[in-house]
């Protein structure tokens, strides 16, 4: 089954775990939690590594463990993030880590995007074996 999911999420906590100043950039490690609404309903925990340059460009990579439902199918899965911004433009992508789906989400694969505009919005194009 090929499908498309959309919705929003709220960052419910953000904890700075480490920060290191380097020449030309600041590196950080953060742990955050989220609550999802829409086609994904549930919660997640994410760990990200960030880099911010003095002039403003930034980037991050991370992994996120989601627990909840996707179009009514219950389970868990892991997302891999990559994102960057420069001169006011940003891109944020995520990909489902293969073989991490559990429960009714076993076999889940796919990828999507995150957009920050009046909140956090997501899209996820995915494939899931038939129930």
Secondary structure, 3 states (H helix, E strand, C coil): CEEEEEEEEEEEEEEEEEEEEECCEEEEEEEEEEEEEECEEEEEEEEEEEEECCCCCEEEEEEEEEEEEECCEEEEEEEEEEEEEECCEEEEEEEECCCCCCHHHCCCEEEEEEEECCCEEEEEEEECCCC
